[in-house]
């Protein structure tokens, strides 16, 4: 990820310019790590931007077969009937 991409993502998330500048300097010194940047954002009071917690999405990924209706498939061939 480029620095400009990282800055753009943080600007879209509403991070203040002074906080962005501090995080960019930190990345220039230590290198980019999405976990490190998200930890810094959390320290500053912002939500995570660069990492995804997949465990939080378990409730959305589970579904029951009862939620879907069954459909009768139509034959793709023409059938002649009397």
C-alpha positions in Angstrom: 0.0 0.0 0.0 1.3 3.4 -0.9 1.4 6.3 1.5 -1.0 8.2 -0.7 -3.5 5.3 -0.6 -3.2 5.1 3.2 -3.7 8.9 3.5 -6.7 8.7 1.2 -8.3 5.9 3.2 -7.8 7.8 6.5 -9.2 11.0 4.9 -12.3 9.1 3.8 -12.7 7.7 7.3 -12.6 11.2 8.8 -9.3 11.2 10.5 -7.9 14.7 11.3 -5.0 15.9 9.2 -2.7 16.3 12.2 -3.3 12.6 13.2 -2.7 11.5 9.6 0.6 13.3 9.5 1.7 11.6 12.8 0.7 8.2 11.5 2.5 8.8 8.2 5.7 9.7 10.1 5.3 6.6 12.2 5.0 4.5 9.0 8.0 6.1 7.4 10.1 5.2 10.5 8.8 1.7 11.2 7.2 0.7 7.9 3.6 0.0 7.2 1.8 -2.5 9.2 -2.0 -2.5 9.1 -2.3 -3.8 12.6 0.1 -1.1 13.9 -1.8 1.7 12.1 -5.1 0.5 13.4 -3.7 0.3 16.9 -2.6 4.0 16.6 -6.0 4.9 15.2 -7.7 3.2 18.2 -5.4 5.1 20.6 -6.5 8.3 18.9 -10.2 7.4 19.2 -10.9 6.3 15.7 -12.3 2.9 14.5 -10.1 0.4 12.7 -9.7 1.1 9.0 -7.1 -1.3 7.6 -7.9 -4.7 9.3 -11.1 -6.7 9.3 -12.3 -8.8 12.2 -14.0 -11.7 10.4 -15.4 -13.1 13.7 -17.6 -10.0 13.9 -19.3 -11.1 10.7 -20.3 -14.6 11.7 -23.9 -13.5 12.4 -24.2 -12.3 8.8 -22.6 -15.3 7.2 -24.8 -17.9 8.9 -28.1 -18.7 7.1 -30.7 -21.4 7.2 -32.2 -23.2 4.2 -35.6 -22.1 5.4 -34.7 -18.5 4.5 -34.8 -19.4 0.8 -37.6 -20.6 -1.3 -37.3 -23.6 -3.6 -37.7 -23.0 -7.3 -38.7 -25.4 -10.0 -36.1 -25.3 -12.8 -37.3 -25.0 -16.3 -36.0 -27.3 -19.0 -33.7 -25.5 -21.4 -34.9 -27.8 -24.2 -38.1 -27.3 -26.0 -40.6 -30.1 -25.4 -43.4 -30.8 -27.8 -46.6 -32.0 -26.0 -50.0 -33.0 -27.3 
